[in-house]
């Protein structure tokens, strides 16, 4: 599940990062596409690893909560968001 969370994070990064880049920040980062292309598959390895680390970072907080699944998800989302 932790690795799947990392992959889901990378997919969300792709979708929401593209929206943010194309509509808001393209003018500020004109060489971003070239940088991402130079990283190649490393970009995705980094993002999946980042998602796994973020998941592992919140697992202790999730396990200490005595709440239902939805309440825990909302509480952790409010804390990290």
N, C-alpha and C positions, 0 to 999 in steps of 0.2 A: 504493500500500500504506500510506503514512503516513496519508493521509486516512481510509482504511478502518480503520486502527488507532484513529484519533480517534473514529470512529462506534462501534466496538466498545467503546471506553472509556465513551462516553456511555450505551450500553445496559447495560453492567455497573454503571455508576453508578446508573442507574435501578433495576435489580433489587436490588442489594445495599444501596443507600442507602435504598430503601423498607423492606426487611427491618429494617435497623438502626433507622430512624426509628420504625416502628410497634411494634417490640418493646422497644427500649431507650432511645431519646432523646426521645420525644414529650413527656414531662413537662418536659424542660429547654428545649425550643424550641416553645412553644405558638403562636407566630406564623409558623412556618416555611412552612406551606401558603400563607398570604397573601403572604409574601415571594416564594415561587416563582411564584405566580399573577401578581404585579405584574411580574416579570421576563418572563413570557410566553416567546416564542420566543428571547429573548436568553439565557435559562438554557441552552438546548440549544446555542446558538452558543458560549457560554462553555465548556460542558463538552466539546464536540467540539474546540474550540481547545485546551483544556487537555490532552486526550488526544493531539492532534497534537504539542504541545510536549513532552510526556513521552516520546513515541516518538522525536522528534528528539534529545532529551537523552541517550537510551541508545544511539542508533545508533553513535556512535564506539566505545563499549565493546563493542558486539556485533561490529563489524567488526575490532577488534583481537584478539579471541579466536580462537585456532586450535583450535576444538572443533567437534564435530558440531552439528547443529541443536538436538537435544534437550539436549545438555550445555550449549550456550550459553544456551538458554532457561532452564534451571534455574539456571545461574550468575547471569544477569541478574536473574531473579526473586528469588534469595536476596539479591542486593545491594540491590535496590530495595524489597523487601517488608519 
